[in-house]
Amino acid sequence: MTATFTPIEQDTHTLVIHFGTVMKKLSEQEFYEFCRLNDELRIELSSEGDLIIMPPTGGKTGNRNFKLIVAFGIWAEKDGTGKGFDSSTVFSLPNGAKRSPDVAWVRNERWDALTDEEQERFAPLCPDFVVELRSPTDTLKSLKAKMEEYIANGTQLGWLIDPFAKKVYVYRPQSAVDVLEDPQTVSGDPLLRGLALDVQILWK
C-alpha cells in the first residue's frame, strides 16, 4: 500500500494522508480502535477515505474555543432540549466521513435513540447544529467545504466563525449562505431557542 502525504497549504500544519479506499474499508470498530491507539492526535476521516491529522491549537485559538464552549454550554444546560459537545467528539456522518466540529449540538430525541455503545463511541449521526471556529492553521476553503458537508448530511444550522476577518457564515439547508460582517451577536433561533451568541468576545 502506498500513502501520499499532502499539507493542505504551505502555511498550515494540517496533514492529509491519501489512502484511497483503504481507510474506507475499516469498520466503525476498527477506525475507533485506530483513533484510540493514536489518541494524542486529532483525527478526522473524509468521505473519500483521506485521513486528516490536525495540529494542536495555540494559545489564542484555545482561548477562543474555551469562550465559545462556555457561552454555548451555559445556554445548552439552561435550554435542556439537546446535548452539547466539544471538539474532542467525533461523529460518524451518513456519507462515511468522521468529523469533530468545534461545537456540536444534538436534539435529545435523536441522541436518546442511540444505544449506549453508540453514544460511547463515534455517534452515527450528523449533529443538528455545528460550529467551526477558524484557527491560523485552517483554510477558509476547507472549512466552507466541511460546512457544506454537514448541511448535506443533515445539519439544520451551522456557523463558520472567522475571527481574523470578523465574519460569521451562517449555513442552513436549501438556503444561500448568510455572511454576517462583524456582528455583535448571532442568533440560533428558531432551532436553538433564545441563543444569542456574543461573537465580539471571539475577536479578541
N, C-alpha and C positions, 0 to 999 in steps of 0.2 A: 504494500500500500504506500502511495506517495501523497504526502500532505503538503500543501503550499501555504506559506505564511504571508499575510498581507496587512501591513498597517493601513488603517482607513485613510489617513492623510499623514504627510510628513510631520506636521506639527502636533500630532496626537500620539498617545501611547496605547490606544486600543488596538488589540491584535485580533485579526480574523484568520482562522485556520480553515482552509477549504478541504474538507474530507470527502467531497462528492456525496455519494449515497450511504457511506459507511455509518455515519452517526445517526442517520435516519432509520437504520436497521435496528438500533438499540431499542429494547423495550423500555417502558417507563421506569421499571425497577432498575434496569441496567444503567440508565442515564442518571437516576437518583444516586446509585452507588458510586458512579463515576464522579459526581459532584461532591459526594461525601469524602471520597479519597483525596480530593483536591479542594478541601474546604477553606484553604487560605486564599483561593481565587474567587472572584465574582464572575460567574459564567452564565452566558445565555446561548441559546441554540436557535439559528434561523430556520425557517420552514424549508430552506434548500439544503439544510444539513451543515451549514457553516458554524463552527464553534467560535464564539465571540468572548474574548477574555478582556475584561475591563479593569483599568488600574484603580488603586485606592484613591480616594479623594484627598485634596489638600485642605488646609485649614478653613479657608473662606467658603469653599463649597460644602464642607462638612457642617459649618455653622449655619449656612443657608438651609441645608437639608434638615438640621435639627429644628430650626424655627418653623419650617414648613410642617414637619411632623407634629410638633407641639400644637400649632394653631389648628391643624386639621383634626388631631386627636381629641382636643377639647370639644370641638363640635360633634365629632362622631360619638363620643361617650355620652354626651348630653342628648343627642338625637336618638340613638339606640335602635335605629331601623336596619343597621348593617354592621359589618365588621371592617375595620381598617387594618392596613398592612403597610410595612415599610419596605425598603429596597432589598432587604435580605430574603424576601419571599419570592419564590419562583412559581409562576403559573404556567400550566401546560395548555396552550391555546388550541382551538379546534383545528387549525391548519398545521399543527405539529410543532410550531415554534415554542420555545421555552423562554419566557420573558419575566423580568423583575423590574417593574416600574418603581419610580422613587416613592410614590404614594399610590395605594390602590384601595378600593372600597367595593365590597360585595354585599348585596341585599341579603338579609337574614334568611329568607326563604330559599335562596339559591345555595347559600353556604350550608344550611341545615340539611339540604337534600343530599349532601356528600356523606360518604361513610367516614368513620373515624380515621381509617387508614388513609383515605384520600385527603382529609384535612391535615394529617400529619406530614404528608409528602408534598409533591408538587401538585397543587389543586388543579384538577382537569376542567378548568373553565377560564373564560376571559372576564376580568373584573368589569363591573358596571361603570366604574369611574377610575380613571388613572391620571397621574401627573408625572411628567418627565421634566426635571429641572436641569437645564443645560449647565455643564461644567466646562472648564477650559479644554478638556480632552474630548469633548463631544463636538461633532459637526452638526450644523443645523439640518443639512440634507438627510443624514442618517436618522436623526430624531424625528423629522417630519415623516419619513418612511415608516418608522416604528409606530407613530400615532395613527397613520392610515391603516396599518395592520391591526391595531387594537380595534378601531372602528369596524373594519371588515369582519372581525371575529366576534363582535357582539357588544363592545363597549358603547355605552349610551352617552357618555360625556368624557372628554379628555382635555387636559390643559397642558400645553407645552410652554414652559416658562423660560424665557431667555433673559437673565439678569444683566447681561452685557449690553444688549440693545434696549432693555427695559420694555420688552414686548411680551404679551401673552397670546398664544394661538389657541383658540377655542374650537374643539372638534365635536361634531355631533353627526349622527347617521343622516345620510341623504340631505346634507346641508353644506353650503360653502364654509370654508374655514373663516372664522371671525378673528381678525387681528386687532388686538387692543394695544394702543400706543400709550405707554407709561400710565396705566390705570391706577387709581387709588385702591380699588377693591375689584375682585372678580366674584360674581355670583354663581352659586351652584344650583339655583332654582331652575326648574321645578324638581329635578331629581334629588338634589341634596337640599332639602328644605331649610331655609334660614341660614345657609352657609354664605358668608361674605368674607372672603379671604383678603386681608390687607397685604397686598403684594409689595408695597413700598418697603416693608421690612426685609425683603429679599434683595433689594438693590444695594444694600449696604455691605 
